[in-house]
């Protein structure tokens, strides 16, 4: 488990299973209800998550361009 970013009450964490080679990207945060976690199963490794996190927001035109290529 590697912490990608920790900003006080929120942490972005990458977890990798050496047995199945799967990975989970988790967002953990605390609020008045306690600790909440949202997670997504991914094939990204730790370096991929750092690169994508630092790449900026995806624009609408980017999404349309990908859609046109796969349609």
N, C-alpha and C positions, 0 to 999 in steps of 0.2 A: 504494500500500500504506500503510495507516494502522494503527498500534498502538493497540488498544483498551485493553489492560491489560498491564502487565509487572510480574511479581512475582518478581524474581530469576531463577529457573531456568525460569519458565513465561511464555509470551507469547501473548496472544490478538490475532490480526491480521485485519483486513478488507482484502481485495484486490478491486479493481474493474477490469474490462476496458472501456476506452472504445469499443473496436471492436464488441464483441458485447453490451455492457451487462450481462454476467454478473458475478457476484460469488462470492467464496469466503471463507468464514470458517474460519480455521486456528488450531489450538492447537499451539504448539511448546513442547517441554520437553526438558530435558537430564537424564539420569540416568547411571548407571554404564555403560550400553550406548552412550551417545552422544546424538545429537539425534534426537528422534522428532516426527513431525508427523501430526496428524489433521486432516482438512479436510472441509468440507461445502459443496456448491454451493448457493447461495441467491439469492433475489431481493431480499433486504434490502439497503438502503443503509447507509452508516456510521452515520447518525443513528438508524436503526431498531435497529441492534445495541447502541448505547449505551443507548437507552430500554429495550430488553428486558433487557439485562444488569443494569440498576439496578432492575428491577421486582420482583425477589424470585422465590422458587421457585413452581413450578406445583404446586397441591395436587391430590389425587385427585379431589375434588369438582369442580374446574375441568375436568378431563378428562372426567368423566362428563357434565357439563353440555353440553360441546361435542358429545359423542357423541349425546346425546339430541336435539340440534338438527339433526344431520345424518342421523339414522336415519329 
